[in-house]
Amino acid sequence: MASAFDLITILGHTAGGKTAIAAQVAHALGGEVISADSRQVYRGMTIGTGKDHDDYLVNGAQVPVHLLDIRTAGEEYNVFEFQKDFFDVYSRLKEAGTVPVMCGGTGMYIESVLRQYEMLHAPVNQALREELEGKGLEELNEILGRYRALHNQTDTTTRKRAVRAIEIAVHMEASGEVPAELPRLRSLTIGISHERDRRRQRITSRLRSRLEQGMIEEARELLRNGVSHAKLEYYGLEYKFLSRYLSGTLTYDEMFTRLNTAIHRFAKRQMTYFRGMERRGIPITWLPGEASPEENVGRIVDLFSGGD
């Protein structure tokens, strides 16, 4: 289908129903989904990451999805690797004439693609990090400004990111290595959002359902397979609090209450990040999660095909 857009991006807060909509849109257009979720890349982390495989079954047909279950639990995965993996899949789909539908809630992953972040796999420079220790964000930004401008200006919003940006800039200068030039993508970017009370209700209900489905046993299995409590903490949210419950640090009720609160806060941070993406020049068409999936899917297909 001819379109002014290179791909469709569907984003939104956790428990918003974006995966099912993305799968239905891909099915309607003969497309395939590319997941943009920082934790759904791990095998064995299904319930805790909200990897809803059933959502990819539409009218009896399995919608292909990429970048799920591509890493072993216990490994680390980052935005640099995601960007590379995304464009590998994207190139194959475009060559085949297939519509790519990127879907996820990890804002930095999505933005790295839509704004073509210049990225290198620069090694950790411990000596440089020690040299920068104690410097404030303003001073770090000043140091970064001495190097050539990077597309990823969000790297300067926190001290940790500014240090990493300097580390990359120093590596580029010393090695002469430059990031690969990425294609500029025309994305139809859709946001799915629920009003606050409805969002909170969906999050709590989904958490109860995932616990009933065996999320605690999933975490136990990860521990049995050699994933440490420290690594579970690293993966955050569900796994962080499940680790504390399984180690006896929290009771079940404490785990549920604190995890529920943490997910609510996470959803709020996701929406804050997406609004920031809009301010940084990425137009997002917001659709109400309260509308029927059929209505939202129809709207997205019309926008993509130029019908509206």
Secondary structure, DSSP 8 states (H G I E B T S, - for coil): ---S-SEEEEEE-TTSSHHHHHHHHHHHHT-EEEE--SSTTEET--TTTT--GGGGEETTEE--EESSS-EETTS---HHHHHHHHHHHHHHHHHTT--EEEEES-HHHHHHHHTT---------HHHHHHHTT--HHHHHHHHTTS---S-GGGGSSHHHHHHHHHHHHHHHHH-----------EEEEEEE--HHHHHHHHHHHHHHHHHTTHHHHHHHHHHTT--HHHHHHH-HHHHHHHHHHTTSS-HHHHHHHHHHHHHHHHHHHHHHHHHHHHTT---EEEETTS-HHHHHHHHHHHHHT--
